Amino acid sequence: MAATHESEPQKRHMPVSGAEAPSLEHLDLRHARELFAASTDFTIGLEEEFALVDPNTLDLVNRFEELHAACQADELLAESAVGELISSEIEIRSGRSSNFAEAMERQRESRVRLFATAHELGIELAATGTHPWASYLDQRIIDTAHYRRLREELRWVAQRNNSWSLHVHVGIRNADRAVAVCDHLRGLLPGLLALSANSPFLDGQATGLHSMRTEIFTRTFPRCGVHEPFGDWESYTDFVELLVRTNSIVEATQLWWSVRPHHAFGTVELRICDAQSRGSESFALAGLIAACIAQAALDYDEVVFQRQLRHREIEENLWRAIRYGMGGKMIDFERREEIPTRAAVERLLEWTAPARKHAGIDVALPEQNGAQRAYAALGDGAGVEEIYRESVAETQRTYVPEGVSTK
């Protein structure tokens, strides 16, 4: 997904698909290094994805092009609302913001306008990691050169990816520093995923997992999930240039790793989390992610990084996050013992206290996250459709607390 840290004159403008043509300039690693050298620390960009559903049936509807066309009549949405692979999805982006409070304010305004525009067209917006029953065979991939190429390359993998997420970008100065931050954040991904888990249903049934989205996106896309540590920009560049020479990638957006340096904007982007049904929880999660990225940079500056977790260790905790979410346990590999996942996430809060204080980010963990609430309702006898209907209603109430109004 494209990011939100453009040059100042165009800092909010995005094309329909996020990438209409091969972004070969984003594979110029020398230019990317220069962008990181000029980047401003700890600027923030938020990206929230929504499903387009029928207000009555809650089925997915392939109406992105119609909704996006309506967004062009709004000066803000014309720049902040974009497409993401399938025609039953839309995304809004805050644009580059100097701090987290500004990013939230911008995103709030985009939420208000997008929900109102969708309402006028008879479209409801939903925010969960997966749709509980929609068939991926019924979803239409957006007809752009970028997505036609993606469909041709990935085939079933692209068609199957009906999922919705939250992404956060943070400006990081210096390319070596950005790579080091990404390397360090690898070990934090399971905890952040567990906190975000909000996709327990698929194909009309409870899957038993807390983040089914991770299984159908992160586990299936190439160059996705948790990369091995690169160490420095030179090693990172060597691998990316190898992928280009061997015809593995033709644009930077084909590097789908769950945390990555973004070549076009001089940011570190973290992209492992499920979309959040409650607007307040989306902001809280985004705040914690931003604080983790910033704290990792501060630790790098103070030379206080701890041992990098090995890939197999991260993968073990990642599975626990997928399967059990916040209700499970993680492995503390330093102490060689299990700890409650909630305790692992509370450690993130404690660790990021300096960055959060500096940035004015206040994070409150929910008593239960989206998947936990869904499974609790299921245990109380509610059906999948009833649970999803309440989730969609909750999204309307909490993303636009003042209520959706028409123009």
Helices and strands as residue ranges (DSSP letters): G 8-10, G 24-27, H 29-38, E 44-53, H 64-71, H 77-80, E 81-82, E 89-93, H 100-120, E 124-126, G 136-138, H 145-154, H 156-160, E 165-171, H 175-185, G 186-188, H 189-196, E 201-202, E 205-206, H 212-216, E 224-225, H 233-245, G 252-254, E 256-257, E 259-262, E 267-274, H 279-302, H 311-324, G 325-327, E 329-332, E 337-340, H 341-351, H 353-359, H 370-379, H 384-399
